[in-house]
Amino acid sequence: MSGFRHPPPQARSGGRVPRNAELLLCVGALGLTAFAYLAMTTGIGGGFDGRAVRALGVFAVFVLVTHLAVRRWAAAADPVLLPCVVLLNGLGLVIIDRLDRAEAAIAANSGAAVPSSDAAHQLVWTGLGFALFIAVLVVVRDHTRPANYGYTCGLAGVVALLIPALLPSRFSEVNGGKSWILLSGFSIQPGEFAKVLLIIFVAAFLVANRELFTSAGQRVLGMTFPRLRDLAPLLLVTFVAVLVLVYEKNLGFSLLVFGTVLAMMYIATGRATWLFIGLAMFSVGAIIAYQLFDHVRVRVEVWRDPLATYYTTGYQISQALFGMGTGGIVGTGIGSGRPQDVPFAKTDFIISTIGEEMGLIGLAGVLVLFLILTVRGFSAAMTTRDAFGKLLGGGLSFSIGWQLFVVVGGVTKLIPLTGLTTPFMSYGGSSLLANYMILALLMRISHDARSAPPPPPRPAAPIADAMTQHVSRKLLPRRGQ
């Protein structure tokens, strides 16, 4: 742990050693992405075509520019975070391109018009994500600065969630969920950005009121509960966020927000009381939602037995399970399976595509990448000395790991489907931009923690103030006695 708390001289003097390691890892990530492209084009019966070469070249330029920006504005940051995201994003581009080609082949065989390339759109969003990443590093020079705008971020996050709920359905509804802003040729999901804003608000609020949560309050059954007036702002924002998301039929995002806030409460106080309170609130809310909302009951019934409704609501999860079962341990090979038979394979079910064509080994590798990203994010949070940085970094890191758990749990039928997408991999610009914001904040926290000078040694206490101890001993007999 001392290596994290007291950064090495290279990290404090410019970070050339961490950045060289980052560059080497990014080159390795690009190499693996190129190999995946080659495997994909070979699997569908072609070679390493110009389309794949152009996409890989543009992606490599994005990565190089971003690496140079990190050298300039976050030279001491963790060298592992960016390469993990580069590989995840690169694999996502390969899989989306593979599904595009399958859709184009189906359209050509049926005589229909070939749809536009989602992989090309995703590559554009990737460039915008890297640009936003750099912008956050440039603007947020100190990771504690967002704490000054905590309540503003909370209000902005709630407003971002309210906008789709207030808009007419033709401007906000997609596949039965009102969580979008739809304009001519443009769509955005503001809830993805609200997630980041709400995490900043919760971190700032908990830091400002930490003593109230740990000491003040009433004791009931041996547990200390804070006063309602102290807890009111946090409860209000969380309740409104979850209520709006339930109204918009975006239950996955409600679960993501609720779980992240609960985890941050535990990180801030260290009290297991909050876990019991949260689980009790979740249980009550789940029962109420099941009784009130038809779409919740449908998802629970599909989770219990998807084959019972195979030709209707259970088709998606059934096809995903069949595909992953076909993939087995090593997979069918990228380009050799039939993941296009799963609806929304590019978004909600990109994990099932990985499981089918890359097998259990490939899926485990992707999960390990997310595990490394989450753990290194927590490490960055722990190494910083201020409470806001610890809470912000912990909340952001937990949100990535928690979202992945919810997604994989839904696809593998461990829990009911929620509609969340896989960070950095699924098709969608809003999710990609928001997650690159999270990555930039984690890099800023890591840089500030590693580049900070070590704490000064404690001055020696004056002899008059030093702790003393009276030692008694038996008198020795005099010589001659």
Buried (B, 14 or more C-beta within 10 A) or exposed (E): EEEEBBBEEBBBEBBEBBBEBBBEBBBEBBEBBBEBBBBBBBBBEEEBEEBBEEBBEBBBEBBBBBBEBBBEBBBBBBBBBBBBBBBBBBBBBBBBBBBBBBBBBEEEEEEEEEEEBBBBBBBEBBBBBBBBBBBBBEEBEEBBEBBEBBBBBBBBBBEBBBBBBEBEEEBBBEEEBBBBBBEEEEBBBBBBBBBBBBBBBBBBBBBBBBEBBBEEBEEEEEBBBBEEEBBEBBEEBBEBBBEBBBBBBBBBBBBBBBBBBBBBBBBBBEBEBBEEBBEEBBEEBBEEBEEEBEEBEBBBBBBEEBEEBEEEBBBBBBBBBBBBEBBEEEBBBBBBBBBBBBBBBBBBBBBBBBBBBBBBEBBEBBBEBBEBBBEBBBBBBBBBEBBBBBBBBBBBBBBBBBBBBBBBBBBBBEBBBBBBBBBBBBBBBBBBBBBBBBBBBBBBBBBBBBBBEEEEEEEEEEEEEEEEEEEEEEEEEEEEE
